[in-house]
Amino acid sequence: MGADSMTRRNIITSLLENKLAAANSAEPSKAANPDRVLAGPVRTMSLTLDRMAEESRTLQEALATGAAVVELDPECIDVSFIRDRLSSADDHEFQVLKESLRSHGQEVPILVRPHPTKGGSYQAAYGHRRLKAAQDLGIKIKAVVRNLDDRQLIIAQGIENTARRDLSFIERALFAKALEDSGHDRSVIMAALSTEKTDLSKMITVARSLPEALVRAIGPAPRAGRRRWLQLAELLRSRKSLVRVETALSDPNFPADSDTRFLRALTAATDKSIASDRAEVWKRPDGAALARISRDAKATIVRFDEKAEPDFGAYVIERLSDLYEEFRTRRA
C-alpha cells in the first residue's frame, strides 16, 4: 500500500476514532439503550465502524508494545481454551468471510499468544473465524503475538466478538457458563461479555438449566433471544417435554437452519401431540441405537437411523406384508 493511500486511511480512521470518543464521552442519561436492536442499514454501518476502529486499535496497540504483525501457519494455532460459538451448517456470514479472504486477502490481524503448553505453537485470543477460513483456504494468517494470561485472553476474546459479530444469546450463555466452570469469577466474565450482573446471572441460569447436548443440536439460533430460551428452559423442567424435544431433534430430516430447529424444539416442548411420552430407543446387541419409537393414542412412529445401519429401514418396509400376515396368524 502506497504512502498516500496509507495517509488517507489514517486520516479517515482518526476522524472515526474522534467521533467514537465523542460518543463514548456522552452523558449516561443520553446514551443509547444497549438492548435496542438497530435497523438493518444502521446496524451494518455500526458494525463497519466497529471493524475499522478495531483494526486501528489493534495495529496501534501492536506498535505501542513493540509487537509486529506476522504471518503464521494457521495449522500451528490452537483455538482458545474456552469456545464461544456453536457450529452451524447455515453460517452464511462465515462463507462470505472466507470468500473475502480468498478474493481480497486479510486486512485485520488476529490476536494470538504463545501456547502455554505446546512449544512452537500459538493459541488464538480472537479471530477464530478468520483462523478457520485461513485453514480451509490453506493460506497464511496475519497475527499479532502478545503474552497474555488466561484472564487477559478471555476478556479480549469476549470484547472482540461483541464488536464484530454479536454472539447469539445462547452462545453468550454457554460462554459465561464455561468461564465460570473454569474458575473465573463473575467480575471477569462481566468484563469479557460487556454485560451486567443481573443479565449474566440469567445467562448462566439458562445455560445450567438446559442439557448442553440438546443446545448444540439446536445450534446458535441467532433470532431466538433471551425470552424464548428462558421459555424453553422452563418447559424442559418437565421430563415429558424433554423427551418430546429429544425425539424431535433425533429426526434425520430435522432442518439445517438453527432458528428453525429452535422453533421445532419449542413447539415439541409445548405440544404434547408431537411425540409420545413413551418414546424409547431400540438398540442392536452391541448397544448401537437403530431406531427411536414413539407412541400415542393415535399412532406408533418408528424412525430408523440410516447412518447406524444403512438399508435396514428399507428391509423392514419390504417385510411389512410378511410381518402383517404373521401378526394376523398369531391373532387368529
C-alpha positions as CSV (number, residue, x, y, z in Angstrom):
1,M,0.0,0.0,0.0
2,G,1.5,3.4,-1.0
3,A,2.2,6.2,1.4
4,D,-0.6,8.5,0.1
5,S,-3.1,5.7,0.4
6,M,-1.9,4.9,4.0
7,T,-2.1,8.6,4.9
8,R,-5.7,8.9,3.7
9,R,-6.6,5.7,5.6
10,N,-5.0,7.1,8.8
11,I,-6.9,10.3,8.4
12,I,-10.2,8.5,8.0
13,T,-9.5,6.2,10.9
14,S,-8.5,9.2,13.1
15,L,-11.7,11.0,12.3
16,L,-13.8,7.9,13.0
17,E,-12.0,7.4,16.4
18,N,-12.6,11.1,17.3
19,K,-16.3,10.5,16.6
20,L,-16.4,7.3,18.6
21,A,-14.5,9.0,21.5
22,A,-17.1,11.9,21.5
23,A,-19.9,9.4,21.5
24,N,-18.4,7.4,24.4
25,S,-18.0,10.6,26.5
26,A,-21.7,11.5,26.3
27,E,-23.8,11.7,29.5
28,P,-25.0,8.3,30.6
29,S,-28.6,9.6,30.5
30,K,-28.2,10.4,26.8
31,A,-26.6,7.1,25.8
32,A,-28.5,4.8,23.5
33,N,-30.3,1.9,25.0
34,P,-27.8,-1.0,24.7
35,D,-30.6,-3.5,24.3
36,R,-32.2,-1.7,21.4
37,V,-31.9,-3.6,18.1
38,L,-30.7,-1.4,15.3
39,A,-32.3,-1.4,11.9
40,G,-30.5,-3.2,9.1
41,P,-28.7,-0.4,7.3
42,V,-27.8,1.4,10.6
43,R,-26.6,-1.9,12.1
44,T,-24.4,-2.6,9.1
45,M,-22.9,0.9,9.3
46,S,-22.3,0.4,13.0
47,L,-20.6,-2.9,12.5
48,T,-18.4,-1.4,9.7
49,L,-17.3,1.5,12.1
50,D,-16.6,-1.1,14.8
51,R,-14.4,-3.1,12.4
52,M,-12.5,0.0,11.3
53,A,-12.0,1.2,14.9
54,E,-10.9,-2.3,16.0
55,E,-8.4,-2.5,13.1
56,S,-6.9,0.8,14.1
57,R,-6.8,-0.1,17.8
58,T,-5.2,-3.5,17.1
59,L,-2.4,-2.0,14.9
60,Q,-1.8,0.9,17.3
61,E,-1.5,-1.4,20.3
62,A,0.9,-3.7,18.4
63,L,3.1,-0.7,17.6
64,A,2.9,0.7,21.1
65,T,4.0,-2.6,22.6
66,G,6.6,-3.3,20.0
67,A,4.6,-6.3,18.7
68,A,4.7,-6.9,15.0
69,V,2.1,-8.2,12.6
70,V,3.5,-11.5,11.5
71,E,2.3,-14.2,9.1
72,L,1.8,-17.7,10.7
73,D,0.9,-21.1,9.5
74,P,-2.8,-21.4,10.7
75,E,-2.2,-25.1,11.5
76,C,0.2,-24.2,14.3
77,I,-2.5,-22.1,16.1
78,D,-5.0,-23.7,18.5
79,V,-8.3,-22.2,19.4
80,S,-9.0,-20.5,22.7
81,F,-9.3,-22.8,25.7
82,I,-12.9,-21.5,26.0
83,R,-15.1,-21.9,22.9
84,D,-17.6,-19.1,22.4
85,R,-19.5,-20.2,19.2
86,L,-21.8,-23.0,18.3
87,S,-21.1,-24.5,14.9
88,S,-23.9,-24.0,12.4
89,A,-24.4,-25.6,9.0
90,D,-26.2,-22.5,7.7
91,D,-23.5,-20.0,8.7
92,H,-23.7,-17.7,5.6
93,E,-21.6,-15.0,7.2
94,F,-18.6,-17.4,7.5
95,Q,-18.9,-18.3,3.8
96,V,-18.9,-14.6,3.0
97,L,-15.8,-14.0,5.2
98,K,-14.0,-16.9,3.6
99,E,-14.7,-15.6,0.1
100,S,-13.5,-12.2,1.2
101,L,-10.2,-13.6,2.4
102,R,-9.8,-15.6,-0.9
103,S,-10.5,-12.5,-3.1
104,H,-9.1,-9.6,-1.1
105,G,-6.8,-11.0,1.5
106,Q,-6.8,-10.4,5.2
107,E,-6.8,-6.8,6.4
108,V,-7.3,-7.2,10.2
109,P,-4.9,-9.4,12.1
110,I,-6.0,-11.9,14.7
111,L,-4.6,-11.9,18.2
112,V,-2.6,-14.9,19.5
113,R,-0.4,-15.7,22.4
114,P,2.4,-18.3,22.6
115,H,0.8,-21.5,23.5
116,P,1.0,-22.1,27.3
117,T,1.8,-25.8,27.0
118,K,3.0,-26.5,23.4
119,G,6.3,-25.1,22.4
120,G,6.5,-23.5,18.9
121,S,2.7,-23.2,18.8
122,Y,0.2,-20.4,19.5
123,Q,-3.3,-20.0,20.9
124,A,-5.9,-17.7,19.5
125,A,-7.5,-15.0,21.7
126,Y,-9.7,-13.7,18.9
127,G,-10.2,-14.1,15.2
128,H,-11.3,-17.7,15.3
129,R,-13.5,-17.3,12.2
130,R,-10.6,-15.8,10.2
131,L,-8.4,-18.6,11.5
132,K,-10.8,-21.3,10.4
133,A,-11.2,-19.5,7.0
134,A,-7.4,-19.4,6.5
135,Q,-7.2,-23.1,7.5
136,D,-9.9,-24.0,4.9
137,L,-8.2,-22.0,2.2
138,G,-4.7,-23.2,3.1
139,I,-3.2,-19.7,3.4
140,K,-1.0,-17.9,5.9
141,I,-2.7,-15.8,8.5
142,K,-1.7,-12.4,9.8
143,A,-1.5,-12.2,13.6
144,V,-0.3,-10.1,16.5
145,V,1.6,-12.2,19.0
146,R,1.3,-11.0,22.6
147,N,2.0,-12.5,26.0
148,L,-1.5,-12.9,27.6
149,D,-2.6,-14.6,30.8
150,D,-5.9,-16.5,30.8
151,R,-7.8,-13.6,32.2
152,Q,-6.5,-11.2,29.5
153,L,-7.2,-13.7,26.8
154,I,-10.8,-14.3,27.6
155,I,-11.6,-10.6,28.1
156,A,-10.0,-9.8,24.7
157,Q,-11.9,-12.7,23.2
158,G,-15.3,-11.6,24.6
159,I,-14.9,-7.9,23.7
160,E,-13.8,-8.6,20.1
161,N,-16.7,-11.0,19.4
162,T,-19.2,-8.4,20.8
163,A,-17.8,-5.8,18.5
164,R,-17.6,-7.9,15.3
165,R,-20.4,-10.4,15.1
166,D,-22.7,-10.5,18.1
167,L,-22.8,-13.9,19.7
168,S,-26.4,-15.2,20.0
169,F,-27.9,-15.3,23.5
170,I,-27.3,-19.0,23.9
171,E,-23.7,-18.7,22.7
172,R,-23.1,-16.0,25.3
173,A,-24.8,-18.1,28.0
174,L,-22.6,-21.1,27.2
175,F,-19.5,-19.0,27.1
176,A,-20.4,-17.5,30.5
177,K,-21.0,-20.9,32.0
178,A,-17.8,-22.3,30.6
179,L,-15.8,-19.4,32.0
180,E,-17.4,-19.9,35.5
181,D,-16.8,-23.6,35.3
182,S,-13.1,-23.0,34.6
183,G,-12.8,-21.0,37.8
184,H,-13.1,-17.3,36.6
185,D,-15.1,-15.1,38.9
186,R,-18.2,-13.2,37.6
187,S,-16.4,-9.8,37.5
188,V,-14.1,-11.2,34.9
189,I,-17.0,-12.8,33.0
190,M,-18.9,-9.5,33.0
191,A,-15.9,-7.7,31.5
192,A,-15.5,-10.4,28.9
193,L,-19.1,-10.2,27.8
194,S,-19.7,-6.5,28.5
195,T,-22.7,-7.3,30.5
196,E,-24.2,-6.5,33.9
197,K,-24.6,-8.7,36.9
198,T,-28.3,-9.4,36.5
199,D,-28.1,-10.3,32.8
200,L,-25.1,-12.5,33.5
201,S,-27.0,-14.4,36.2
202,K,-29.8,-15.1,33.7
203,M,-27.4,-16.3,31.1
204,I,-25.8,-18.8,33.5
205,T,-29.1,-19.9,34.8
206,V,-30.3,-20.8,31.3
207,A,-27.1,-22.5,30.4
208,R,-27.2,-24.6,33.5
209,S,-30.9,-25.4,33.0
210,L,-30.6,-26.9,29.5
211,P,-28.7,-30.1,28.5
212,E,-25.7,-28.9,26.6
213,A,-26.0,-31.7,24.0
214,L,-29.6,-30.5,23.3
215,V,-28.4,-26.9,22.9
216,R,-25.7,-27.9,20.5
217,A,-28.1,-30.0,18.5
218,I,-30.2,-26.8,18.0
219,G,-27.3,-24.5,17.3
220,P,-26.8,-20.7,17.8
221,A,-30.4,-19.7,16.8
222,P,-29.5,-16.0,16.5
223,R,-33.1,-14.9,16.3
224,A,-34.1,-16.7,19.4
225,G,-33.4,-14.2,22.2
226,R,-33.3,-14.5,25.9
227,R,-37.0,-14.6,26.5
228,R,-37.6,-17.6,24.3
229,W,-34.6,-19.5,25.6
230,L,-35.9,-18.9,29.1
231,Q,-39.3,-20.2,28.0
232,L,-37.7,-23.4,26.6
233,A,-35.6,-23.9,29.7
234,E,-38.8,-23.6,31.9
235,L,-40.7,-26.0,29.7
236,L,-37.9,-28.6,29.8
237,R,-38.1,-28.8,33.5
238,S,-40.8,-31.4,32.7
239,R,-39.3,-34.8,31.8
240,K,-42.1,-35.4,29.4
241,S,-41.3,-32.2,27.5
242,L,-37.6,-33.1,27.4
243,V,-38.4,-36.5,25.9
244,R,-40.6,-34.8,23.2
245,V,-37.8,-32.4,22.3
246,E,-35.2,-35.1,22.2
247,T,-37.4,-37.1,19.9
248,A,-37.9,-34.2,17.6
249,L,-34.2,-33.5,17.4
250,S,-33.4,-37.1,16.6
251,D,-35.4,-36.9,13.4
252,P,-32.9,-37.3,10.5
253,N,-34.9,-34.9,8.4
254,F,-34.6,-32.1,11.0
255,P,-33.9,-28.8,9.3
256,A,-30.4,-27.4,9.0
257,D,-31.3,-23.8,9.8
258,S,-30.7,-23.3,13.6
259,D,-33.5,-20.8,14.1
260,T,-36.0,-23.3,12.5
261,R,-34.6,-26.1,14.8
262,F,-35.2,-23.9,17.8
263,L,-38.8,-23.3,16.8
264,R,-39.3,-27.0,16.2
265,A,-37.8,-27.7,19.7
266,L,-40.0,-25.1,21.3
267,T,-43.1,-26.5,19.6
268,A,-42.2,-30.0,20.7
269,A,-41.8,-28.9,24.2
270,T,-45.2,-27.2,24.2
271,D,-47.3,-29.5,22.1
272,K,-47.9,-32.9,23.7
273,S,-49.2,-34.4,20.5
274,I,-45.8,-34.1,18.7
275,A,-44.1,-37.0,20.4
276,S,-45.1,-39.7,22.8
277,D,-44.5,-39.8,26.5
278,R,-43.5,-43.4,25.9
279,A,-40.7,-42.7,23.4
280,E,-38.0,-45.3,23.5
281,V,-34.8,-46.2,21.7
282,W,-34.4,-49.6,20.1
283,K,-30.8,-50.9,20.1
284,R,-29.0,-53.8,18.4
285,P,-26.9,-56.2,20.6
286,D,-23.8,-54.1,20.6
287,G,-25.6,-51.2,22.0
288,A,-25.9,-49.0,18.9
289,A,-29.2,-47.2,18.6
290,L,-31.0,-48.2,15.4
291,A,-34.5,-46.8,15.9
292,R,-36.5,-44.4,18.0
293,I,-40.1,-45.4,18.7
294,S,-42.8,-43.0,19.8
295,R,-46.4,-43.9,20.6
296,D,-49.6,-42.1,21.4
297,A,-53.2,-42.9,21.3
298,K,-53.3,-42.3,17.5
299,A,-50.1,-43.7,16.1
300,T,-46.8,-45.5,16.6
301,I,-43.9,-43.9,14.8
302,V,-40.6,-45.7,14.2
303,R,-37.6,-43.7,13.0
304,F,-34.6,-45.7,11.7
305,D,-31.1,-44.3,12.0
306,E,-29.8,-44.7,8.4
307,K,-26.3,-43.8,9.5
308,A,-26.0,-46.6,12.1
309,E,-27.5,-49.3,9.8
310,P,-28.0,-48.3,6.2
311,D,-30.8,-50.0,4.3
312,F,-32.3,-51.6,7.5
313,G,-35.3,-49.4,7.2
314,A,-35.8,-50.4,3.6
315,Y,-35.5,-54.0,4.6
316,V,-38.2,-53.7,7.2
317,I,-40.5,-51.9,4.8
318,E,-40.1,-54.8,2.3
319,R,-41.0,-57.3,5.0
320,L,-44.2,-55.4,6.1
321,S,-46.5,-57.7,4.2
322,D,-44.9,-60.8,5.7
323,L,-45.0,-59.2,9.2
324,Y,-48.6,-58.3,8.8
325,E,-49.6,-61.9,7.8
326,E,-47.6,-63.2,10.8
327,F,-49.4,-60.8,13.0
328,R,-52.8,-61.9,11.7
329,T,-51.9,-65.6,12.1
330,R,-50.9,-65.1,15.7
331,R,-54.1,-63.2,16.5
332,A,-56.3,-65.9,14.9
